[in-house]
Amino acid sequence: MATSRVLSSLPNAVSGAGLRYGLERAVGRLLEQRDRINDLNVFPVPDGDTGTNMHLTLEAALAETAQLPPQASVAAVAQAAAHGSLMGARGNSGVILSQVLRGVSAGCQAAEEMGPEMLAHALEQGSTVAYAAVKRPVEGTILSVVRDAAQAAVRSAAKGQTIAEVLQAAVAEAWDSVERSREQLETLREAGVVDAGGFGLAVILSALSEALGIGQSAWPDALALVSSPSAGEMADGPAGVMAFTAPHSGFGYCTEFSLVGAELQPLEVRARLGSEAEDDSALVVGDPGLLHIHIHTHEPWQVLTRAADLGRIERLKVEDMTSQHQEARRRHGRGGREARLALGVVVVAPGFGFHQLLLGLGAAAVVEGGQGMNPTTADLLRGIDEAQADQIILLPNNPNLVLGAEQAARVSRREVAVVPTRNLPQGVAALLAFDPEASLDVNRQRMQREMAQVRSIEVTTAIKDSSYEKGEIARGDTIALLDGQLVAAGSDLAEVVLAALDRLSDARVEVITLYRGARVQVAEAEKLEQRIRARFPEWEVERHDGGQDLYPYIISAE
């Protein structure tokens, strides 16, 4: 990844590569501040996950930009970040952040580079789009911070100042706005904290300013100014989430999902799903045909029933906010930070779907990477640190990454064991065998044993003309590799998949799992699933959204 010189090489403009580096810097800074932001999180519900949600959302945005060529324009990078953040948005704060990025993208359409006036306009558009997404905007939140920062940027640009000065003005005003939030919102005043989402946005803007070479000395002072008491106590009583107890009825459920349908309109769907009588944090964002829904409700299944009448539900996540609040209070009781794990698993995987699946199965951290975009040793070391465990098991999930994983294990400050998984199905099988109560050595042996029981089919595209045992392969043909060996090729994707599965007909297979790639439509995957069930009725067939880029399908056979 480029250094900060990429940004400063154009004295008054940011390139696409520069914006991408700034986003990378912001993801790193959000990770550093994640626990602090979680500690501040008391509005709209004191569930202590704003830092985590903003970090995961921006991480999804950055991952999407990684698919672009190095010379991509600033407009292309901004558009990719907006799309990635929408698809990876987590929680109220993450959805609003995705809309800020969407507005920023709209503000620099078709531009090769971003100058000071365009930066100010893009931030202003980010504020406008974010405000439009919220049914009842509240002052003293992330919305106020992005608006105030954008207005400061516009004033600076109007004076003819440089892009660094414009961003510096936005950063300074963002931190001032964060500090004002504690007086603007009664909930924050009662808890003795500033707004968590606004704090997170100020961290992002500050990281971008660092990438522009402004320096790192200005905003740590602001961090000290707005930081919350580390143990959740103020001089006159509890602070942060410790200042609140759950009501008798609880806080309800944070319900999130994507809604797919040809004629969906955001405002109409929000009216159909949300309660106009209550502030239920209903956010419906995206474009007609594909919407991301976030809603707080005590009756999630009623919401989902109404949603199912409007379109197809994907990426469903329902979380009990009362339990999250109780866990946040326990975390504060331990001094405001999560206790370190004794043993954790770090996994390398491409695509948001795989990230969510692996985290749900118990991975402590997931590092973005795969064929054609293997992470560096530094990337792996960051993932190891993010896992916050004394001992680490590292799953590379690619034969080309095993040596790199072993190198990271050697130089890491922690004890790291590499289980040499060669593909994602092996990685999933190994993770399912993980027992956090067992020792590192016991887990390593168990995971290696289980990964060997899984067959893997990877479906991709031929990059040149060639041949194999069954005939010729033309560039652009679909090819399928069974455990790394080429077994089927052709111009019809579904037929190639079925031909590869035929090679398993004599094996002891009970379950087939399809992981859909980012460029495969859901309807297309559903048709393939039906054809597999018809061809192999004795197999149980499952399907998941993997989100991987280069492989239309990755298939596990167990």
C-alpha positions in Angstrom: 0.0 0.0 0.0 1.2 3.5 -0.8 2.6 5.8 1.8 1.4 9.3 2.7 3.6 10.6 -0.2 0.8 9.4 -2.5 -1.5 12.0 -1.1 1.0 14.8 -0.9 2.5 14.3 -4.4 -0.4 16.4 -5.7 -0.2 19.6 -3.6 -3.8 20.5 -3.9 -5.7 17.4 -4.9 -6.3 13.8 -3.8 -6.0 10.9 -6.2 -7.9 7.7 -6.1 -4.9 5.9 -4.6 -4.6 8.7 -2.0 -8.2 8.3 -1.0 -7.8 4.6 -0.7 -4.8 5.1 1.5 -6.7 7.5 3.7 -9.5 5.0 4.1 -6.9 2.4 5.1 -5.5 4.8 7.7 -9.1 5.5 9.0 -9.8 1.8 9.4 -6.7 1.4 11.4 -7.5 4.4 13.6 -11.1 3.2 14.2 -9.7 -0.2 15.3 -7.4 1.6 17.8 -10.4 3.6 19.1 -13.0 0.9 18.9 -13.3 0.1 22.6 -13.3 3.8 23.5 -16.1 4.5 21.1 -18.0 1.4 22.4 -17.7 2.8 25.9 -19.3 6.1 24.8 -22.3 4.4 23.2 -25.5 5.4 25.0 -27.7 6.8 22.2 -30.1 5.7 20.8 -29.6 2.5 22.9 -26.7 1.9 25.4 -25.6 -1.3 23.8 -21.9 -0.5 23.5 -21.3 -1.5 19.9 -20.9 1.7 17.9 -17.1 1.5 17.6 -17.3 -2.1 16.4 -20.1 -1.3 13.9 -18.3 1.7 12.5 -15.0 -0.2 12.2 -16.7 -3.2 10.4 -18.6 -0.9 8.1 -15.5 1.1 7.0 -13.6 -2.1 6.7 -16.2 -3.4 4.2 -15.8 -0.1 2.3 -12.1 -0.4 2.1 -12.3 -4.1 1.0 -14.5 -3.0 -1.9 -12.0 -0.5 -3.1 -9.3 -3.2 -3.1 -11.0 -4.7 -6.1 -10.1 -1.6 -8.2 -6.9 -1.2 -10.2 -4.2 1.0 -8.6 -4.8 3.9 -11.1 -8.6 4.1 -10.4 -10.0 7.6 -10.2 -11.0 9.3 -6.9 -14.7 9.0 -8.1 -14.3 5.2 -8.7 -12.7 4.7 -5.2 -15.4 6.8 -3.6 -18.2 4.9 -5.4 -16.7 1.5 -4.4 -16.3 2.7 -0.8 -20.0 3.8 -0.8 -21.2 0.5 -2.2 -19.0 -1.6 0.1 -20.1 0.3 3.2 -23.8 -0.1 2.2 -23.4 -3.9 1.8 -21.4 -4.1 5.0 -23.2 -1.6 7.1 -23.6 -2.6 10.8 -25.9 -0.9 13.3 -27.4 2.5 13.3 -24.0 4.3 13.2 -22.7 2.0 10.4 -25.8 2.7 8.2 -25.5 6.5 8.7 -21.7 6.3 7.9 -22.6 4.4 4.7 -24.9 7.3 3.7 -22.1 9.8 4.5 -19.9 7.9 2.1 -22.7 7.7 -0.5 -23.0 11.5 -0.4 -19.3 11.9 -0.7 -19.3 9.7 -3.7 -22.1 11.7 -5.3 -20.1 14.9 -4.6 -17.1 13.8 -6.7 -18.8 12.0 -9.6 -16.6 11.4 -12.7 -13.6 13.2 -11.1 -10.1 11.9 -11.5 -8.8 13.9 -8.5 -10.4 15.8 -5.6 -9.5 19.4 -5.0 -10.4 21.6 -2.1 -13.7 22.8 -3.4 -14.8 19.3 -4.4 -13.8 18.0 -1.0 -16.0 20.6 0.7 -18.8 19.9 -1.7 -18.4 16.1 -1.1 -18.6 16.5 2.6 -21.7 18.7 2.2 -23.3 16.0 0.1 -22.4 13.4 2.7 -24.2 15.5 5.3 -27.3 16.0 3.1 -27.7 12.3 2.2 -27.1 11.2 5.8 -29.8 13.5 7.1 -32.2 12.4 4.5 -31.8 8.8 5.6 -32.9 9.5 9.2 -36.6 9.8 9.9 -36.2 12.0 13.0 -32.7 13.6 12.9 -31.4 14.4 16.4 -28.9 17.2 17.3 -25.8 16.1 19.1 -25.2 13.0 17.0 -23.0 11.9 14.1 -25.4 13.9 11.9 -24.5 17.2 13.7 -20.8 16.4 13.5 -20.8 15.7 9.7 -22.9 18.8 9.1 -20.7 21.1 11.2 -17.5 19.6 9.6 -18.9 20.1 6.1 -19.9 23.7 6.8 -16.4 24.4 8.1 -14.9 22.9 4.9 -17.1 25.0 2.7 -16.1 28.2 4.5 -12.4 27.2 4.2 -12.7 26.4 0.5 -14.5 29.7 -0.2 -11.4 31.4 1.1 -9.3 29.7 -1.5 -7.4 27.5 1.0 -5.6 24.3 0.1 -7.1 20.9 0.4 -5.0 20.2 3.5 -6.3 23.4 5.1 -9.9 22.6 4.1 -9.7 19.1 5.7 -7.9 20.6 8.8 -10.8 23.0 9.2 -13.3 20.2 8.9 -11.4 18.1 11.5 -11.1 20.9 14.0 -14.8 21.7 13.7 -15.7 18.0 13.9 -14.0 17.7 17.3 -15.6 20.9 18.5 -19.0 19.5 17.4 -18.3 16.2 19.3 -17.6 18.2 22.5 -20.8 20.2 22.0 -22.8 17.0 21.7 -22.8 16.4 25.5 -24.8 19.6 25.9 -27.1 19.1 22.9 -28.5 15.7 23.9 -29.9 15.1 27.3 -29.0 11.4 27.2 -25.4 12.2 26.7 -25.4 14.9 29.4 -26.9 12.4 31.9 -24.3 9.8 31.1 -21.4 12.3 31.1 -20.2 11.4 27.6 -20.0 12.7 24.1 -21.8 11.1 21.1 -20.1 7.8 20.1 -21.0 8.0 16.4 -19.8 11.6 16.2 -16.6 10.7 17.9 -16.1 7.9 15.4 -16.6 10.2 12.5 -14.1 12.7 13.9 -11.6 9.9 14.2 -12.2 9.0 10.5 -11.7 12.6 9.4 -8.6 13.0 11.6 -7.1 9.8 10.0 -7.7 11.3 6.6 -5.9 14.4 7.6 -3.0 12.3 8.8 -2.8 10.7 5.4 -2.6 14.2 3.9 0.5 14.8 6.0 -1.1 17.3 8.4 0.4 15.4 11.3 -0.8 13.4 14.3 -0.4 16.0 17.1 -3.6 17.9 16.8 -6.3 15.3 17.4 -4.9 13.3 20.3 -5.5 16.4 22.4 -9.1 16.3 21.3 -9.3 12.6 22.3 -8.2 13.6 25.8 -10.8 16.4 25.9 -13.8 14.2 25.0 -12.7 10.8 26.5 -15.0 9.1 28.9 -14.1 7.9 32.4 -12.2 4.6 31.9 -14.1 2.7 34.6 -17.5 4.1 33.8 -17.6 6.5 36.8 -18.0 10.3 37.0 -17.3 12.3 40.1 -21.1 12.4 40.8 -22.1 9.0 39.7 -21.9 6.4 36.9 -20.9 7.3 33.4 -21.5 5.9 29.9 -23.5 2.6 29.8 -23.2 2.3 33.5 -25.5 5.3 33.9 -28.4 3.3 32.5 -30.3 0.2 33.3 -32.6 -1.6 30.9 -36.4 -0.9 31.2 -38.7 -3.6 32.3 -39.6 -4.3 28.6 -36.0 -4.3 27.5 -34.5 -2.3 24.7 -35.8 -4.6 21.9 -34.0 -6.0 19.0 -31.7 -4.5 16.5 -33.0 -6.0 13.2 -31.0 -5.6 10.0 -31.3 -7.2 6.6 -31.1 -6.5 2.9 -34.4 -6.3 0.9 -34.3 -7.3 -2.8 -37.1 -6.3 -5.2 -37.5 -4.5 -8.5 -39.8 -1.7 -7.4 -38.7 -1.0 -3.8 -38.6 2.7 -2.8 -36.7 3.6 0.4 -39.3 6.1 1.9 -42.2 3.8 1.1 -40.5 0.8 2.7 -39.6 2.8 5.8 -43.2 3.8 6.2 -44.4 0.2 5.8 -41.9 -1.3 8.2 -41.3 1.4 10.9 -43.6 2.7 13.6 -44.5 6.4 12.9 -45.6 6.6 16.6 -42.3 5.7 18.0 -38.6 6.6 17.5 -37.7 3.2 16.3 -34.4 4.2 14.6 -35.8 3.0 11.3 -33.2 3.4 8.5 -33.9 2.3 4.9 -31.1 3.1 2.5 -29.9 2.1 -0.9 -31.4 2.1 -4.4 -34.7 0.8 -5.7 -34.2 -2.9 -6.1 -31.7 -3.3 -3.3 -32.2 -1.7 0.1 -30.4 -2.1 3.5 -32.8 -2.0 6.4 -32.0 -1.2 10.0 -34.7 -1.0 12.6 -35.1 -1.2 16.4 -38.2 -3.1 17.4 -39.6 -5.3 20.2 -41.3 -7.4 17.5 -38.7 -8.3 14.9 -40.7 -11.2 13.4 -43.6 -8.9 12.6 -41.3 -6.5 10.8 -39.8 -9.4 8.9 -43.2 -10.7 7.9 -44.1 -7.3 6.5 -40.8 -7.1 4.7 -41.3 -10.5 3.2 -44.4 -9.1 1.5 -42.3 -6.4 -0.2 -39.3 -8.4 -1.4 -36.7 -11.1 -0.7 -34.8 -10.9 2.6 -31.1 -11.4 2.6 -28.2 -11.0 5.2 -30.6 -11.1 8.2 -29.2 -10.2 11.6 -31.3 -9.9 14.7 -29.5 -8.9 18.0 -31.0 -8.6 21.5 -30.0 -5.0 22.5 -30.8 -5.7 26.2 -28.2 -8.5 26.2 -25.8 -6.2 24.4 -26.4 -3.5 27.1 -25.8 -6.0 29.9 -22.5 -7.2 28.3 -21.4 -3.6 27.9 -22.0 -3.0 31.6 -20.0 -6.1 32.4 -17.2 -4.9 30.2 -17.2 -1.6 32.1 -17.1 -3.5 35.3 -13.9 -5.1 34.1 -12.3 -1.7 33.5 -13.8 -0.7 30.2 -12.1 -3.2 28.0 -12.7 -6.7 26.8 -10.6 -9.3 28.7 -8.0 -10.9 26.5 -8.7 -14.4 25.1 -6.5 -17.3 26.0 -6.7 -18.7 22.5 -8.2 -17.2 19.3 -8.4 -18.1 15.6 -7.4 -15.6 12.9 -8.7 -16.5 9.4 -7.9 -15.2 5.9 -10.9 -14.8 3.7 -12.3 -12.6 0.8 -15.7 -11.1 0.8 -18.1 -9.7 3.4 -20.2 -12.8 3.4 -17.3 -15.0 4.4 -16.2 -12.5 7.0 -19.6 -12.5 8.7 -19.8 -16.3 8.5 -16.4 -16.9 10.0 -16.9 -14.3 12.8 -20.2 -15.9 13.5 -18.5 -19.3 13.8 -16.1 -18.0 16.4 -13.1 -16.5 14.6 -11.5 -13.7 16.7 -10.5 -11.8 13.6 -10.7 -12.1 9.8 -8.0 -10.7 7.5 -9.2 -9.7 4.0 -7.4 -11.8 1.3 -7.6 -14.6 -1.2 -6.4 -15.6 -4.6 -4.8 -12.7 -6.4 -4.9 -10.4 -3.3 -3.0 -12.3 -0.6 -2.4 -10.2 2.5 1.1 -9.1 3.4 2.9 -10.2 6.6 2.0 -6.9 8.1 -1.6 -7.5 7.3 -1.5 -10.8 9.1 0.3 -9.3 12.1 -2.5 -6.7 12.3 -5.1 -9.4 12.3 -3.2 -11.3 15.0 -3.1 -8.1 17.1 -6.8 -7.5 16.5 -7.7 -10.9 17.8 -6.6 -9.8 21.3 -5.6 -13.3 22.3 -2.5 -14.7 24.1 -2.2 -17.6 21.7 -3.3 -17.6 18.0 -4.2 -20.3 15.5 -3.9 -18.9 12.0 -5.8 -20.3 9.0 -4.4 -19.1 5.7 -7.0 -20.8 3.4 -4.7 -20.6 0.4 -1.7 -22.7 -0.6 0.2 -19.6 -1.7 -0.2 -18.0 1.7 1.0 -20.8 4.0 4.6 -19.7 3.9 3.6 -16.1 4.5 1.5 -17.2 7.5 4.4 -19.2 8.9 6.6 -16.0 8.5 4.0 -14.0 10.4 3.9 -16.7 13.1 7.7 -16.4 13.5 7.9 -12.7 13.9 4.7 -12.2 15.9 5.1 -11.2 19.6 2.4 -13.8 20.4 2.5 -17.6 20.2 1.0 -18.4 16.8 0.4 -21.9 15.2 -0.5 -22.2 11.5 -3.0 -24.8 10.5 -2.2 -25.0 6.7 -5.7 -24.8 5.3 -5.5 -24.6 1.5 -9.0 -23.3 0.8 -12.0 -21.8 2.4 -14.0 -25.0 2.9 -11.1 -26.4 4.8 -11.0 -23.2 6.8 -14.6 -23.4 7.7 -14.3 -27.1 8.7 -11.2 -26.3 10.9 -13.0 -23.4 12.6 -16.0 -25.6 13.4 -13.6 -28.0 15.2 -12.2 -25.2 17.3 -12.7 -25.6 21.1 -11.6 -22.4 23.0 -11.4 -24.5 26.2 -8.8 -26.9 24.8 -5.1 -26.2 24.4 -3.4 -24.8 21.3 -1.8 -28.2 20.4 -5.1 -30.1 20.9 -6.9 -27.7 18.7 -4.2 -27.7 16.0 -4.4 -31.5 15.8 -8.2 -31.6 15.8 -8.5 -28.8 13.1 -5.9 -30.5 10.9 -7.9 -33.7 11.1 -11.2 -32.1 10.3 -9.9 -30.0 7.4 -8.7 -33.2 5.7 -12.2 -34.6 5.6 -13.5 -31.8 3.3 -13.5 -31.7 -0.5 -13.4 -28.4 -2.2 -14.5 -27.2 -5.6 -13.4 -23.7 -6.7 -15.1 -22.3 -9.8 -13.3 -19.5 -11.6 -12.5 -18.1 -15.1 -9.6 -19.2 -17.4 -7.2 -16.3 -18.0 -5.6 -17.9 -21.1 -6.1 -20.6 -23.7 -5.0 -24.0 -22.5 -6.0 -27.7 -22.4 -6.7 -30.5 -19.9 -7.5 -34.2 -19.9 -11.0 -33.7 -21.4 -10.2 -31.1 -24.1 -9.4 -27.5 -24.9 -10.0 -24.5 -22.7 -10.6 -21.1 -24.2 -9.7 -17.9 -22.4 -12.8 -16.7 -20.5 -14.2 -20.2 -20.1 -15.5 -21.3 -16.7 -13.2 -23.8 -15.0 -13.7 -25.9 -11.9 -10.9 -27.3 -9.6 -11.6 -30.2 -7.3 -9.1 -30.1 -4.4 -6.8 -28.0 -6.7 -7.1 -30.3 -9.7 -8.8 -29.0 -12.9 -11.8 -31.4 -13.5 -14.3 -29.4 -15.7 -14.4 -26.5 -18.1 -16.8 -24.9 -20.5 -18.8 -21.8 -21.4 -21.8 -22.6 -19.2 -21.2 -21.9 -15.6 -24.0 -24.2 -14.2 -22.9 -27.1 -16.4 -19.3 -26.8 -15.3 -20.4 -26.9 -11.7 -22.6 -29.9 -12.2 -19.8 -31.7 -14.1 -17.4 -31.0 -11.2 -19.9 -32.4 -8.7 -20.3 -35.5 -10.9 -16.7 -36.3 -9.9 -17.9 -36.6 -6.3 -20.7 -39.0 -7.1 -18.7 -42.0 -5.9 -17.4 -40.3 -2.8 -19.0 -40.4 0.7 -20.7 -37.0 0.4 -23.7 -36.0 2.6 -23.7 -32.1 2.5 -22.9 -29.7 -0.3 -22.5 -26.0 0.6 -22.5 -23.4 -2.2 -20.8 -20.1 -1.4 -22.0 -17.5 -3.9 -19.6 -15.0 -5.3 -20.1 -11.2 -5.4 -20.9 -11.2 -9.1 -23.5 -14.0 -9.1 -27.1 -12.9 -8.8 -29.2 -14.6 -6.1 -31.7 -15.9 -8.6 -29.0 -17.5 -10.6 -27.7 -19.2 -7.4 -31.2 -20.4 -6.5 -31.6 -22.0 -9.9 -28.2 -23.8 -9.6 -29.2 -25.0 -6.1 -32.4 -26.5 -7.6 -30.5 -28.2 -10.4 -28.0 -29.8 -7.9 -30.9 -31.0 -5.7 -32.5 -32.6 -8.8 -29.3 -34.2 -10.0 -28.2 -35.4 -6.6 -31.3 -36.0 -4.5 -29.3 -37.9 -1.8 -27.3 -34.8 -0.9 -28.3 -32.1 1.5 -27.6 -28.7 -0.2 -27.0 -25.4 1.6 -26.2 -22.0 0.1 -24.5 -19.0 1.6 -23.5 -15.5 0.4 -19.7 -15.6 0.4 -19.1 -12.3 -1.4 -15.8 -13.4 -2.9 -14.8 -11.7 -6.1 -12.8 -14.0 -8.4 -14.7 -17.2 -7.8 -18.4 -17.3 -8.8 -18.8 -20.3 -6.5 -16.7 -22.0 -3.9 -18.2 -25.4 -2.9 -17.7 -27.5 0.1 -18.4 -31.2 0.1 -18.6 -33.1 3.4 
